[in-house]
């Protein structure tokens, strides 16, 4: 992998954990993720005049990505209603990289060497262990984990499609800008239908600073990831990006005051070992 890919994707992971923590710690999460998308769309409109044109070959990928992103965001909101950030976030993010790798192998889009595959499995295994805590939480109520696994499938879908779309476009900035511009309107319509215009306006007035920060992190972080997928195999970028669970774990402990024990600490070290192995692969 190129020298700058790893540190930049790790930065994207920090940003991803940050906006998810803001969403989890906020009030109405449907309204919160909608306003986050609005700010991303506004930023996209500002950048659009400076981005190159998006070629026709990239539009089918963009259309598919919008469907995956919409489903992902709706399931994410539902998942956060059912479980703690430190439980469901690792499941959703940890299950995605192996799925991305399997799709890539099936489509023949990226050739992965055995050390790279083993590194991906090491990272994914550590992430999954973060959420299991011996399985007690799953036996008590399996719904949060089941919803997180469905969310992971949508994550794998949009990750694969966006990686291929950015490559087809030849301009990751243009692809990212159009993705965030077009992603906002469907979420606004849905939130307006579910909460009403008054609810959206009140949320914008009271939570605009949080949503603005979250939007900046979402746009910047995923923009970096899309760029990275034009320079490295999609599955490797996905695995590195999902190390955001380490940062989410710290945020859950320090800010959201969720319990974090030795099991999750050991699992985090397993993820770090996977990162090191991937860097050396």
Secondary structure, DSSP 4 states (H G I P E B T S, - for coil): --HHHHHHHHHHHHHHHHHHHHHHHSS-HHHHHHHHHHHHHHHHHHHHTTSPPPPHHHHHHHHHHHHHHHHHHHHHHHHHHHS-HHHHHHHHHHHHHHHHHHHHHHHT-----HHHHHHHHHHHHHHHHHHHGGGHHHHH--HHHHHHHHHHHHHHHHHHHHHHHHHHHS-HHHHHHHHHHHHHHHHHHHHHHHHHHHHHHHHHHHHHHHHHHHHHHHHHHHHHHHHHTTTS-HHHHHHHHTTHHHHHHHHHHHTS-----HHHHHHHHHHHHHHHHHHH-
